[in-house]
Amino acid sequence: MMASRDPDGMNVPSIKKSLADLYETMPSAGNVQYRSANMDGCRKTVDKIAEAIIDGRDFRGKYNSILMRLDEHDERMREFCRRNKIRNPEPYLRKGKFIEDYKARMGNAIIEEALSQKRAEAIMVGKAAHPREAKRIHKESALQMALLYRYLAAKIEEEAENAYDRELALMAKARKEAERDAGGPEM
């Protein structure tokens, strides 16, 4: 049986299930940023959501394109550093840093929405007159989170564009710094 996909190609059941899983397991207090230790148990779920949205909205081609550009940039920087006897090219390399930044940006966008939904639920549960009402509120909040996938897709698209733009600027900056450290333009 084929998975149900929306017009953008996103695997809706998979994304909704992952969003519901995240909602149930994510801590609602403490540091809940993507890279925080508090999120260690949820990070794979967050990555799964981001990957499903990226694949469905056809970001994969743009992502792979920038990875190829980063590979080329990093190779040029390694060669430049070898020619100019710069022992450690690591400060000028971008691919690994981009991948980590990209994941954190996507993850934080997802986490922010889940946390917002959890906080709204906590307020409503605090006002609930009966435990059954609190349970109903929780179920409705979890369902609402699962239905946010299209909103999250738009938010992730914006974060992806920002990450791409930032990375292009950082590649240019790394080239200039390497040239400066080597004593002038040579690349």
N, CA, C and O of each residue as an XYZ file, in Angstrom:
748
protein
N       0.836     -1.187      0.000
C       0.000      0.000      0.000
C       0.880      1.249      0.000
O       1.849      1.325      0.755
N       0.557      2.194     -0.816
C       1.339      3.431     -0.890
C       0.967      4.351      0.271
O      -0.187      4.414      0.694
N       1.959      5.047      0.764
C       1.715      6.005      1.841
C       0.912      7.171      1.302
O       1.051      7.560      0.142
N       0.080      7.716      2.152
C      -0.726      8.870      1.767
C       0.166     10.108      1.716
O       0.811     10.460      2.704
N       0.196     10.754      0.575
C       1.033     11.940      0.405
C       0.150     13.140      0.102
O      -0.904     13.013     -0.520
N       0.594     14.299      0.548
C      -0.161     15.517      0.256
C       0.329     16.084     -1.075
O       1.241     15.516     -1.676
N      -0.251     17.190     -1.554
C       0.149     17.747     -2.851
C       1.639     18.106     -2.943
O       2.201     18.106     -4.039
N       2.285     18.411     -1.811
C       3.715     18.720     -1.827
C       4.576     17.458     -1.802
O       5.803     17.549     -1.843
N       3.955     16.295     -1.735
C       4.702     15.046     -1.724
C       5.099     14.574     -0.335
O       5.830     13.593     -0.205
N       4.636     15.248      0.696
C       4.998     14.842      2.055
C       4.221     13.595      2.451
O       3.035     13.465      2.147
N       4.901     12.681      3.132
C       4.293     11.464      3.646
C       3.535     11.831      4.925
O       4.102     11.818      6.017
N       2.277     12.152      4.780
C       1.478     12.709      5.863
C       1.375     11.768      7.068
O       1.631     12.213      8.187
N       1.016     10.499      6.899
C       0.908      9.636      8.084
C       2.227      9.530      8.864
O       2.228      9.538     10.095
N       3.323      9.433      8.154
C       4.616      9.330      8.813
C       4.939     10.593      9.606
O       5.403     10.516     10.743
N       4.695     11.739      9.011
C       4.973     13.003      9.682
C       4.051     13.174     10.887
O       4.505     13.576     11.958
N       2.768     12.876     10.725
C       1.833     13.022     11.838
C       2.204     12.102     13.002
O       2.131     12.504     14.163
N       2.600     10.874     12.689
C       2.991      9.940     13.747
C       4.232     10.445     14.467
O       4.299     10.405     15.696
N       5.194     10.911     13.724
C       6.422     11.422     14.338
C       6.146     12.663     15.182
O       6.726     12.826     16.255
N       5.263     13.541     14.700
C       4.899     14.720     15.484
C       4.188     14.321     16.779
O       4.442     14.900     17.835
N       3.297     13.329     16.690
C       2.608     12.855     17.894
C       3.603     12.224     18.860
O       3.513     12.443     20.068
N       4.560     11.436     18.340
C       5.600     10.834     19.189
C       6.423     11.911     19.881
O       6.691     11.821     21.079
N       6.819     12.921     19.129
C       7.599     14.016     19.706
C       6.797     14.706     20.805
O       7.321     14.989     21.882
N       5.543     14.969     20.529
C       4.704     15.665     21.495
C       4.616     14.892     22.807
O       4.631     15.487     23.884
N       4.525     13.576     22.716
C       4.400     12.746     23.918
C       5.712     12.622     24.686
O       5.690     12.514     25.912
N       6.846     12.636     24.004
C       8.125     12.349     24.664
C       8.971     13.581     24.972
O       9.898     13.506     25.778
N       8.671     14.689     24.355
C       9.502     15.879     24.527
C       9.326     16.486     25.917
O       8.200     16.619     26.395
N      10.423     16.852     26.564
C      10.291     17.530     27.857
C       9.653     18.907     27.669
O       9.849     19.557     26.642
N       8.899     19.333     28.657
C       8.250     20.639     28.537
C       8.943     21.695     29.391
O       8.509     22.845     29.448
N      10.025     21.292     30.055
C      10.767     22.239     30.886
C      12.263     22.027     30.677
O      12.693     21.019     30.117
N      13.030     22.985     31.132
C      14.479     22.901     30.977
C      14.896     23.384     29.600
O      14.099     23.964     28.862
N      16.144     23.140     29.268
C      16.679     23.545     27.972
C      16.184     22.568     26.910
O      16.526     21.386     26.943
N      15.402     23.047     25.995
C      14.844     22.180     24.956
C      15.304     22.596     23.563
O      14.591     22.390     22.581
N      16.488     23.178     23.481
C      17.071     23.480     22.179
C      17.551     22.174     21.537
O      17.823     21.197     22.235
N      17.652     22.164     20.234
C      18.024     20.972     19.474
C      19.282     20.302     20.022
O      19.306     19.082     20.179
N      20.312     21.068     20.311
C      21.598     20.503     20.728
C      21.694     20.229     22.229
O      22.719     19.725     22.689
N      20.669     20.544     22.995
C      20.758     20.378     24.447
C      20.688     18.902     24.850
O      20.068     18.083     24.171
N      21.331     18.593     25.956
C      21.311     17.226     26.488
C      19.885     16.806     26.846
O      19.542     15.625     26.782
N      19.073     17.770     27.218
C      17.684     17.512     27.577
C      16.893     16.925     26.401
O      15.871     16.269     26.607
N      17.355     17.157     25.189
C      16.654     16.674     23.998
C      17.268     15.401     23.411
O      16.848     14.953     22.344
N      18.241     14.821     24.082
C      18.910     13.624     23.556
C      17.924     12.527     23.170
O      18.098     11.878     22.138
N      16.904     12.315     23.971
C      15.938     11.253     23.686
C      14.976     11.567     22.551
O      14.296     10.668     22.056
N      14.908     12.802     22.139
C      13.936     13.223     21.111
C      14.586     13.637     19.798
O      13.895     13.794     18.791
N      15.887     13.815     19.792
C      16.562     14.381     18.615
C      16.333     13.543     17.355
O      16.149     14.103     16.274
N      16.340     12.223     17.474
C      16.122     11.376     16.289
C      14.723     11.581     15.718
O      14.538     11.578     14.501
N      13.753     11.755     16.586
C      12.384     12.003     16.121
C      12.305     13.356     15.417
O      11.662     13.489     14.375
N      12.961     14.351     15.995
C      12.981     15.686     15.381
C      13.637     15.607     14.003
O      13.128     16.177     13.038
N      14.769     14.899     13.911
C      15.449     14.738     12.618
C      14.561     14.013     11.610
O      14.541     14.358     10.429
N      13.836     13.015     12.079
C      12.945     12.250     11.195
C      11.842     13.157     10.622
O      11.506     13.060      9.442
N      11.295     14.019     11.447
C      10.264     14.957     10.993
C      10.847     15.908      9.953
O      10.270     16.105      8.884
N      11.988     16.490     10.277
C      12.620     17.436      9.350
C      12.947     16.759      8.018
O      12.687     17.325      6.956
N      13.515     15.550      8.068
C      13.857     14.833      6.833
C      12.618     14.537      5.991
O      12.648     14.682      4.769
N      11.535     14.126      6.638
C      10.303     13.813      5.899
C       9.744     15.060      5.225
O       9.268     14.995      4.092
N       9.800     16.179      5.908
C       9.306     17.424      5.323
C      10.217     17.878      4.191
O       9.741     18.289      3.133
N      11.519     17.804      4.411
C      12.489     18.213      3.390
C      12.344     17.359      2.137
O      12.317     17.885      1.024
N      12.250     16.046      2.314
C      12.109     15.155      1.163
C      10.812     15.417      0.414
O      10.792     15.426     -0.817
N       9.736     15.629      1.150
C       8.438     15.829      0.522
C       8.319     17.158     -0.188
O       7.631     17.255     -1.204
N       8.971     18.179      0.321
C       8.834     19.503     -0.287
C       9.930     19.770     -1.301
O      10.105     20.904     -1.747
N      10.653     18.755     -1.657
C      11.677     18.839     -2.697
C      12.811     19.796     -2.345
O      13.343     20.492     -3.210
N      13.169     19.821     -1.077
C      14.364     20.551     -0.661
C      15.613     19.722     -0.924
O      16.724     20.250     -0.968
N      15.420     18.430     -1.096
C      16.558     17.517     -1.191
C      17.510     17.947     -2.303
O      18.726     17.904     -2.116
N      16.988     18.357     -3.446
C      17.852     18.772     -4.548
C      18.690     19.989     -4.182
O      19.887     20.034     -4.467
N      18.065     20.964     -3.556
C      18.802     22.162     -3.151
C      19.827     21.810     -2.074
O      20.953     22.308     -2.099
N      19.442     20.965     -1.144
C      20.347     20.539     -0.066
C      21.563     19.820     -0.658
O      22.702     20.126     -0.307
N      21.317     18.876     -1.547
C      22.425     18.144     -2.170
C      23.302     19.075     -3.005
O      24.519     18.901     -3.061
N      22.688     20.052     -3.646
C      23.445     21.021     -4.437
C      24.401     21.823     -3.554
O      25.565     22.019     -3.904
N      23.903     22.281     -2.417
C      24.795     23.064     -1.551
C      25.863     22.169     -0.932
O      26.979     22.629     -0.691
N      25.548     20.896     -0.669
C      26.576     19.982     -0.157
C      27.688     19.782     -1.186
O      28.864     19.706     -0.829
N      27.309     19.698     -2.469
C      28.325     19.584     -3.523
C      29.186     20.839     -3.568
O      30.407     20.753     -3.692
N      28.555     22.001     -3.467
C      29.320     23.256     -3.452
C      30.242     23.321     -2.244
O      31.365     23.814     -2.338
N      29.768     22.824     -1.119
C      30.589     22.811      0.091
C      31.764     21.837     -0.049
O      32.871     22.128      0.404
N      31.522     20.683     -0.675
C      32.623     19.748     -0.938
C      33.692     20.412     -1.794
O      34.886     20.305     -1.513
N      33.246     21.104     -2.849
C      34.193     21.803     -3.728
C      34.935     22.895     -2.966
O      36.152     23.031     -3.093
N      34.206     23.665     -2.182
C      34.813     24.727     -1.377
C      35.849     24.149     -0.420
O      36.973     24.644     -0.340
N      35.468     23.101      0.304
C      36.385     22.518      1.288
C      37.626     21.942      0.619
O      38.729     22.047      1.156
N      37.450     21.337     -0.545
C      38.618     20.797     -1.250
C      39.534     21.928     -1.714
O      40.755     21.825     -1.594
N      38.951     23.009     -2.246
C      39.769     24.167     -2.629
C      40.508     24.742     -1.420
O      41.671     25.132     -1.522
N      39.826     24.790     -0.284
C      40.450     25.331      0.918
C      41.585     24.421      1.405
O      42.634     24.910      1.825
N      41.379     23.111      1.351
C      42.450     22.182      1.748
C      43.672     22.364      0.840
O      44.808     22.416      1.312
N      43.421     22.458     -0.454
C      44.519     22.639     -1.412
C      45.207     23.985     -1.179
O      46.436     24.064     -1.183
N      44.440     25.014     -0.980
C      44.994     26.339     -0.705
C      45.868     26.293      0.555
O      46.964     26.854      0.576
N      45.386     25.635      1.581
C      46.153     25.539      2.827
C      47.440     24.735      2.619
O      48.483     25.088      3.168
N      47.372     23.656      1.829
C      48.592     22.877      1.530
C      49.619     23.742      0.801
O      50.792     23.774      1.171
N      49.162     24.442     -0.238
C      50.063     25.300     -1.018
C      50.697     26.403     -0.182
O      51.852     26.773     -0.396
N      49.943     26.918      0.761
C      50.415     28.048      1.560
C      50.924     27.635      2.945
O      51.137     28.470      3.824
N      51.112     26.324      3.111
C      51.680     25.783      4.346
C      50.884     26.189      5.594
O      51.453     26.459      6.652
N      49.573     26.223      5.443
C      48.683     26.421      6.591
C      48.365     25.028      7.112
O      47.698     24.239      6.444
N      48.845     24.739      8.299
C      48.780     23.369      8.832
C      47.373     22.879      9.132
O      47.069     21.704      8.932
N      46.526     23.758      9.604
C      45.195     23.326     10.007
C      44.133     24.015      9.145
O      43.803     25.177      9.380
N      43.601     23.308      8.157
C      42.577     23.920      7.304
C      41.195     23.959      7.965
O      40.288     24.614      7.450
N      41.022     23.273      9.084
C      39.705     23.122      9.722
C      38.932     24.438      9.908
O      37.728     24.456      9.650
N      39.563     25.534     10.341
C      38.775     26.766     10.514
C      38.155     27.292      9.219
O      37.221     28.092      9.265
N      38.657     26.858      8.082
C      38.180     27.363      6.793
C      37.205     26.399      6.103
O      36.636     26.737      5.065
N      37.014     25.223      6.664
C      36.127     24.228      6.072
C      34.700     24.473      6.534
O      34.478     24.886      7.673
N      33.727     24.220      5.659
C      32.347     24.596      5.936
C      31.336     23.455      5.971
O      30.300     23.590      6.622
N      31.594     22.346      5.301
C      30.550     21.335      5.142
C      30.026     20.795      6.473
O      28.817     20.794      6.704
N      30.906     20.347      7.330
C      30.467     19.794      8.613
C      29.709     20.813      9.444
O      28.706     20.489     10.079
N      30.193     22.037      9.436
C      29.539     23.108     10.200
C      28.153     23.401      9.632
O      27.206     23.639     10.380
N      28.042     23.384      8.304
C      26.747     23.635      7.674
C      25.741     22.555      8.057
O      24.607     22.864      8.424
N      26.148     21.295      7.974
C      25.227     20.196      8.277
C      24.707     20.321      9.704
O      23.510     20.165      9.945
N      25.596     20.602     10.646
C      25.176     20.763     12.039
C      24.243     21.966     12.210
O      23.234     21.878     12.910
N      24.579     23.073     11.578
C      23.745     24.272     11.672
C      22.375     24.029     11.044
O      21.351     24.440     11.589
N      22.366     23.366      9.907
C      21.133     23.079      9.186
C      20.206     22.214     10.044
O      19.018     22.509     10.175
N      20.757     21.146     10.627
C      19.952     20.263     11.476
C      19.410     21.025     12.686
O      18.248     20.865     13.060
N      20.257     21.851     13.291
C      19.822     22.601     14.468
C      18.710     23.595     14.110
O      17.750     23.752     14.864
N      18.838     24.256     12.976
C      17.801     25.209     12.557
C      16.468     24.501     12.327
O      15.431     24.952     12.814
N      16.495     23.407     11.596
C      15.269     22.655     11.330
C      14.684     22.132     12.643
O      13.488     22.250     12.907
N      15.569     21.553     13.453
C      15.133     20.966     14.718
C      14.528     21.996     15.653
O      13.486     21.748     16.259
N      15.165     23.140     15.775
C      14.647     24.170     16.672
C      13.303     24.708     16.206
O      12.463     25.062     17.033
N      13.085     24.774     14.902
C      11.785     25.218     14.390
C      10.689     24.229     14.805
O       9.600     24.636     15.210
N      10.979     22.959     14.703
C      10.013     21.920     15.084
C       9.788     21.934     16.591
O       8.649     21.904     17.057
N      10.869     21.980     17.340
C      10.800     21.963     18.804
C      10.021     23.170     19.318
O       9.222     23.048     20.247
N      10.251     24.317     18.722
C       9.554     25.539     19.143
C       8.045     25.372     19.051
O       7.316     25.788     19.951
N       7.575     24.768     17.972
C       6.134     24.572     17.808
C       5.586     23.547     18.791
O       4.511     23.739     19.358
N       6.320     22.463     18.993
C       5.867     21.447     19.947
C       5.821     22.029     21.359
O       4.872     21.782     22.103
N       6.828     22.787     21.722
C       6.872     23.392     23.052
C       5.738     24.402     23.229
O       5.125     24.464     24.295
N       5.462     25.175     22.216
C       4.367     26.131     22.267
C       3.041     25.413     22.504
O       2.223     25.846     23.316
N       2.843     24.314     21.786
C       1.614     23.531     21.945
C       1.533     22.930     23.346
O       0.460     22.911     23.950
N       2.659     22.440     23.867
C       2.674     21.865     25.218
C       2.361     22.928     26.269
O       1.632     22.660     27.224
N       2.896     24.105     26.101
C       2.630     25.182     27.065
C       1.162     25.599     27.029
O       0.558     25.842     28.073
N       0.593     25.681     25.837
C      -0.834     26.022     25.718
C      -1.679     24.935     26.388
O      -2.663     25.234     27.065
N      -1.287     23.676     26.195
C      -2.012     22.577     26.840
C      -1.927     22.701     28.354
O      -2.937     22.539     29.039
N      -0.751     22.983     28.888
C      -0.572     23.082     30.337
C      -1.483     24.153     30.939
O      -2.034     23.974     32.026
N      -1.632     25.256     30.228
C      -2.513     26.328     30.709
C      -3.959     25.846     30.737
O      -4.674     26.070     31.713
N      -4.387     25.183     29.663
C      -5.775     24.695     29.603
C      -6.024     23.594     30.638
O      -7.084     23.555     31.262
N      -5.038     22.693     30.819
C      -5.185     21.621     31.801
C      -5.258     22.210     33.206
O      -5.992     21.709     34.058
N      -4.496     23.275     33.443
C      -4.538     23.936     34.745
C      -5.913     24.510     35.073
O      -6.272     24.650     36.242
N      -6.657     24.831     34.062
C      -8.010     25.385     34.251
C      -9.088     24.294     34.237
O     -10.256     24.572     34.509
N      -8.697     23.068     33.924
C      -9.669     21.973     33.821
C     -10.287     21.681     35.185
O      -9.597     21.673     36.205
N     -11.574     21.446     35.187
C     -12.297     21.191     36.425
C     -12.255     19.715     36.828
O     -12.494     19.377     37.988
N     -11.952     18.846     35.873
C     -12.025     17.408     36.153
C     -10.884     16.689     35.424
O     -10.473     17.128     34.350
N     -10.371     15.598     35.989
C      -9.289     14.848     35.321
C      -9.655     14.366     33.909
O      -8.793     14.302     33.032
N     -10.928     14.029     33.694
C     -11.339     13.607     32.340
C     -11.198     14.753     31.348
O     -10.821     14.547     30.195
N     -11.502     15.946     31.802
C     -11.361     17.111     30.928
C      -9.887     17.343     30.595
O      -9.551     17.687     29.462
N      -9.018     17.157     31.573
C      -7.580     17.298     31.340
C      -7.094     16.265     30.324
O      -6.258     16.571     29.474
N      -7.611     15.060     30.412
C      -7.235     14.001     29.461
C      -7.710     14.356     28.051
O      -6.981     14.161     27.078
N      -8.923     14.874     27.946
C      -9.471     15.290     26.650
C      -8.633     16.419     26.053
O      -8.348     16.427     24.855
N      -8.249     17.354     26.887
C      -7.419     18.475     26.432
C      -6.086     17.956     25.898
O      -5.593     18.426     24.873
N      -5.511     16.989     26.599
C      -4.232     16.426     26.142
C      -4.390     15.756     24.773
O      -3.569     15.964     23.879
N      -5.430     14.967     24.614
C      -5.653     14.302     23.323
C      -5.842     15.324     22.203
O      -5.287     15.164     21.116
N      -6.614     16.360     22.463
C      -6.845     17.398     21.457
C      -5.547     18.140     21.125
O      -5.299     18.471     19.965
N      -4.733     18.397     22.131
C      -3.463     19.094     21.911
C      -2.506     18.246     21.082
O      -1.823     18.758     20.195
N      -2.461     16.944     21.376
C      -1.602     16.043     20.605
C      -2.075     15.990     19.150
O      -1.254     15.998     18.233
N      -3.377     15.938     18.935
C      -3.926     15.936     17.581
C      -3.598     17.251     16.876
O      -3.214     17.251     15.707
N      -3.746     18.357     17.578
C      -3.429     19.663     16.996
C      -1.968     19.707     16.560
O      -1.654     20.236     15.494
N      -1.077     19.156     17.376
C       0.339     19.127     17.028
C       0.552     18.337     15.738
O       1.311     18.761     14.866
N      -0.110     17.203     15.619
C       0.034     16.371     14.422
C      -0.470     17.086     13.176
O       0.016     16.828     12.075
N      -1.429     17.975     13.336
C      -1.992     18.686     12.187
C      -1.172     19.908     11.770
O      -1.479     20.550     10.766
N      -0.149     20.221     12.526
C       0.681     21.392     12.225
C       1.719     21.136     11.135
O       2.520     22.023     10.839
N       1.727     19.957     10.538
C       2.806     19.612      9.613
C       2.937     20.594      8.444
O       4.057     20.887      8.024
N       1.842     21.101      7.916
C       1.938     22.036      6.786
C       2.533     23.376      7.245
O       3.346     23.973      6.539
N       2.131     23.831      8.409
C       2.708     25.048      8.965
C       4.201     24.843      9.220
O       5.010     25.716      8.902
N       4.566     23.705      9.786
C       5.974     23.403     10.032
C       6.756     23.348      8.730
O       7.902     23.794      8.675
N       6.155     22.812      7.693
C       6.838     22.736      6.396
C       7.197     24.137      5.901
O       8.304     24.359      5.412
N       6.274     25.069      6.024
C       6.554     26.450      5.597
C       7.636     27.076      6.471
O       8.504     27.795      5.976
N       7.580     26.804      7.755
C       8.581     27.347      8.682
C       9.965     26.754      8.387
O      10.969     27.467      8.417
N      10.011     25.472      8.108
C      11.280     24.815      7.793
C      11.824     25.327      6.467
O      13.035     25.489      6.317
N      10.948     25.582      5.510
C      11.389     26.136      4.229
C      12.092     27.479      4.455
O      13.138     27.747      3.863
N      11.519     28.304      5.299
C      12.132     29.597      5.608
C      13.497     29.409      6.293
O      14.463     30.094      5.957
N      13.566     28.490      7.239
C      14.833     28.220      7.926
C      15.878     27.666      6.951
O      17.057     28.009      7.043
N      15.450     26.819      6.029
C      16.376     26.263      5.041
C      16.945     27.371      4.162
O      18.150     27.406      3.911
N      16.100     28.262      3.700
C      16.570     29.374      2.872
C      17.570     30.234      3.637
O      18.596     30.637      3.089
N      17.269     30.515      4.901
C      18.200     31.291      5.733
C      19.526     30.559      5.900
O      20.589     31.178      5.852
N      19.468     29.252      6.094
C      20.695     28.466      6.262
C      21.521     28.485      4.977
O      22.744     28.620      5.036
N      20.879     28.353      3.826
C      21.609     28.378      2.553
C      22.284     29.732      2.342
O      23.462     29.803      1.992
N      21.526     30.799      2.559
C      22.075     32.147      2.376
C      23.244     32.391      3.317
O      24.273     32.934      2.915
N      23.082     31.993      4.555
C      24.143     32.175      5.546
C      25.383     31.393      5.137
O      26.504     31.884      5.273
N      25.187     30.198      4.644
C      26.331     29.362      4.276
C      27.101     29.945      3.100
O      28.331     29.907      3.090
N      26.407     30.476      2.121
C      27.097     31.105      0.989
C      27.961     32.267      1.463
O      29.085     32.445      0.996
N      27.431     33.055      2.390
C      28.209     34.175      2.941
C      29.404     33.664      3.740
O      30.485     34.248      3.672
N      29.226     32.594      4.487
C      30.322     32.044      5.288
C      31.415     31.421      4.416
O      32.593     31.471      4.770
N      31.030     30.834      3.277
C      32.055     30.290      2.363
C      32.921     31.424      1.822
O      34.144     31.300      1.758
N      32.298     32.507      1.440
C      33.059     33.658      0.935
C      33.966     34.211      2.027
O      35.114     34.563      1.758
N      33.472     34.288      3.237
C      34.264     34.786      4.359
C      35.461     33.859      4.631
O      36.567     34.340      4.879
N      35.250     32.550      4.587
C      36.336     31.592      4.827
C      37.431     31.746      3.773
O      38.618     31.677      4.094
N      37.032     31.956      2.506
C      38.030     32.165      1.446
C      38.861     33.413      1.732
O      40.087     33.391      1.617
N      38.190     34.498      2.103
C      38.900     35.751      2.390
C      39.839     35.596      3.579
O      40.957     36.111      3.556
N      39.398     34.895      4.615
C      40.250     34.693      5.788
C      41.475     33.845      5.452
O      42.579     34.121      5.922
N      41.271     32.823      4.645
C      42.403     31.980      4.250
C      43.399     32.787      3.419
O      44.610     32.659      3.599
N      42.889     33.616      2.513
C      43.768     34.470      1.709
C      44.541     35.430      2.600
O      45.745     35.621      2.422
N      43.851     36.031      3.553
C      44.501     36.959      4.474
C      45.586     36.245      5.293
O      46.691     36.764      5.451
N      45.264     35.058      5.811
C      46.211     34.297      6.623
C      47.414     33.833      5.812
O      48.498     33.638      6.360
N      47.224     33.657      4.510
C      48.327     33.207      3.633
C      49.116     34.390      3.090
O      50.173     34.201      2.489
N      48.632     35.577      3.287
C      49.387     36.742      2.838
C      48.868     37.387      1.567
O      49.588     38.187      0.970
N      47.684     37.089      1.129
C      47.125     37.764     -0.033
C      46.347     36.828     -0.916
O      46.418     35.612     -0.737
N      45.591     37.368     -1.884
C      44.770     36.527     -2.767
C      45.618     35.657     -3.670
O      46.603     36.111     -4.252
N      45.225     34.407     -3.776
C      45.957     33.478     -4.629
C      45.033     32.419     -5.194
O      45.445     31.636     -6.049
N      43.791     32.378     -4.735
C      42.889     31.298     -5.117
C      42.245     31.555     -6.448
O      41.453     30.739     -6.919
